[in-house]
Amino acid sequence: MARNDLNGKVVLIAGGAKNLGGLLSRDIAKKGAKVAIHYNSSSTKAEAEKTLAEIQSAGGEAFLYQADLTNIENIKKLFDETKNRYGGIDIAINTVGRVLKKPFAETTEQEYDGMFDINAKVAYFFIQEAGKQLNENGKICTIVTSLLAAFTGYYSTYAGAKAPVEDFTRAASKEFGKRGISVTAVAPGPMDTPFFYGQESEDAVAYHKSASDLGGLTKIEDIAPLIEFLVTDGWWITGQTIFANGGYTTR
């Protein structure tokens, strides 16, 4: 099977029910992959079932798996269930994240712990489990944020908890590379999804729209093809964080 061909591959997507993850699940299934679609809780169940139904109605193959991945045993169970169903896993994509916009001085310990559990801890142990369970020449990709290249306030726990993923990505690429496994991270700009709008005022939305060189917010349709490239033809890119934001931030 060609390295750059999704047909017949098994793809596990954490947070694969809606928004960017849902688009990835649908697109990848259309290209002939078998997809494990993870979602976190009952509040996302309807959207997960809709995504699954769309895949199946188009002739694709997928299944749903609900779990809170901050319990790292559930990460192992997710990978185990996917292997049990499909015999192996070729690609693992983690779109899971939580955003919090709050002044540094007002952030509570509980908020700090929750943000780092979801954005850093889940990312670490997802990459770890992927490194253990992926087939040879597998691919791992994690979604981070373009705020990693920003100099701004109010996102200390969000950008701060996503920042370690760059180091996780570099370390994993060194350790897993001998098996042909590439490891990348993608850092979108503010995305035009409910994930973004829940935190922002009208003035902040207007600013974010004006801040990118190409104009407007990042669309999930701009990011999904990049991720699909990195886990197929772009496999030679490894240990890198790719900032895809229309010129919103850079290093």
Secondary structure, 3 states (H helix, E strand, C coil): CCCCCCCCCEEEEECCCCHHHHHHHHHHHHCCCEEEEEECCHHHHHHHHHHHHHHHHCCCEEEEEECCCCCHHHHHHHHHHHHHHHCCCCEEEECCCCCCCCCHHHCCHHHHHHHHHHHHHHHHHHHHHHHHHCCCCCEEEEECCHHHHCCCCCCHHHHHHHCHHHHHHHHHHHHHHHHCCEEEEEEECCECCHHHHCCCCHHHHHHHHHHCCCCCCECHHHHHHHHHHHCCHHHHCCCEEEEECCCCCCC
